[in-house]
Amino acid sequence: MFKSIRSHFNNIRSIKLLCERAEAHALEDRQREPGAEHFLLASFDLPDGTARLSFENIGADPSGLRPAIHKQYIDPLIALGVDADTAELVDMAPLPARNRLYDAAPSGKAVMQTLAKKRREHRPLLGAHVVAVVAEMRHGVAARALRAMGIDPSRLKTAAENMAGAHLA
């Protein structure tokens, strides 16, 4: 019984940290609401380390994710005819945090809803679980960033699921 209660509180702490870090990453990208890409970045911030290991296990460098996401914001501006120097102005100072109820962008909500549906499969919640959920997404900034990194989403999902399984064993 105590193990179940402790696991529940650990999940609450992990979800709180995941959401706080996703919001911080979104603010760095000058966005008020975190999307799936921000939750993926936040998964690297969870203390279990399984998100980074999931990337490394398929030969991907986790430190390449932030630049790949940034490129997804800049490339459409350049495609619209904005010169590269002007497009880089998007990379200004982060937005300040606001005191308000927490909210996420639609893709971020989808990540959290999927994690909630699968909550019985992840006790405790690990970064690898977040990676597996985001790797299933076929559209959006996170999916395009993974493709830009040359990552096969199905391989990443499998690696994340294996990492989570090994961590819980």
ABEGO torsion letter per residue (X at the ends): XAAAAAAAAAAAAAAAAAAAAAAAAAAAAGBABBBAAAAAAAAAABAAGAAAAAAAAAGBBAAAAAAAAAAAAAAAAAAAGBBAAAAAAABBBBBBBBBBBBBBBAAAAAAAAAAAAAAAABOBBBAAAAAAAAAABABEAAAAAAAAAGBBAAAAAAAAAAAAAAAAX
